[in-house]
Amino acid sequence: MTKDDVNHSKLQWHPAFLQAIQMDLIEYRDYLEFRYEYHLTSEPLRIDLLIIKKPKDIVINKNIARIFRTDNVVEYKSPRDYLSVRDFLKVCAYANLYAAITPGVDLSDLTLTFIGSRHPRKLLRYLTRTRGYTVEETSPGIYRVTGDYLPIQIVESRKLSEDENLWLKSLRDDLEIRGLSAILEQRKGKELWNNVEAYIDVILRANEKTYMEADKMWQETLLEMLEKNGTVARVREESMEKGKEIMARNLLRMGMPVEKIAQAAEFPVEKIRSLENSE
């Protein structure tokens, strides 16, 4: 195992996934209850994510959630993992157990969703050839599986629409600068459902090379902007401390993390945080 593999294995993809799917379904936040790592029994049996729709008759007009019923079991795989036949069988068993032991829950209330970045070729082949199910790609990256007594869908997140599923689609380790910029731009200037720092942390660490390239590009762009409006000349006339503060403020407005700003502007983290609070 390489050093990159070791570092990658330490990334907390599942908390980031929870925040990603919440953001992609943010317009339905009043009707969906998310139960992360839902424990089925006192033993270590747990569902990655259980999404409960309230009220039952609300229609979720979103590509990744159109099959949703009342109780929706979701299995997620990180970018370097894959959805296997074993995963499918395990989650089906968990869903049946959940319906069997949970008061008020019936199998007719359940759906299954499997989400991963990689194309699940072996799983799809198993479902069609061994199980005799029908698999149809109803929209980019979303495969509806029919033939089972439960509604099932498989989501290949890297193929999802960026317009509808920016957060899930971007939960990967091969983002380009444009994709990373889109996420950081979405993070700014809007009321978020909840804190997305786990998501942002994973994205930046998993795409460190891209982030460093973007960081350099943003700084160069910023300097060009400052030169055009004469800010650079004024900064040179001021003290070095004031110049660093101006640069730190601009980088904050661009959405850069505090630690990275401290490195780029050579400015204390504590002072940057105070600037952040005053913005």
Steps between C-alpha positions, in 0.01 A plus 500: 500500500645839398518808717220658294283192560563521874415871509192443286376223729502746791259740329154509658291448187176390668439820706578695182249283310230578757557873452511460120165321472343746743618791283375336179157456665503831685172624350325207672666549838165546678376160383803272541652366819855366467614228743870444446649156578164378626547209744273205433582306817726523802754306292713685240239483221434842356368665186723769345210743474127477562292780347145528630251697294244708693217527415467173310318649203750780425641466148879539474554628147875445498685253280672314786185482713208439263471137614484598869221362713472550876817317611797511268814295562818642346838329459803714406845404373798738499679582171760221524249241618235333285149361527519121508251215488577442868402862576172450316414182692600658833286811452201294385532297820528816710189645336300186575625498859414868540142435384472192721609662828383862463142570615284664235736422210391272217705372205264693274635819662863426406737586214868420449761739359863408431741789432860475377738683267610199297289323238364185673545270201510170694200592714293600197595177324397301808164675521416448133650156433470322834196669652323563169426861594463785252743791532430830324706821514211742548725808510879550494650287777170368640409135436151380591483131589166324455403142573549501876223553757681819609563808282876513441732753339875512446665841473835547323578839648771615257243483217236708680385838374709784643194726492293266718765314700807720534576383856476124437667520160794691649554256787806345333879510488554602137339844486628757251538868587161588349320243712680601818424867433132420446475337843681784679280752321182316606625500857516880507221748530207269570327357803607139533287231660774423745876512532682351200852520637544120500414500131731791414784347705477168316476664158805721558712220648399245235575750223803668653693535172201658326445729797861619497476571126174686555649686796786625282260597221271688741790692648625597154149607402469702820829679437391583146177646634686702761742635239215604269322704765817644648477313829855364471647850488306602805601185686866572435460841659345352811667290760575134424255398771216692336585348164476150642166584656360620166614184326355285781162674470490444124591133535229459766244641257616246243420220745851378578545316833657698782808276528580540130456877520742509793760328284437707188484840671745422782239629741413355847207259508347680798489832312351333193224349714423845642482637145269211407264590785493862392415425136 
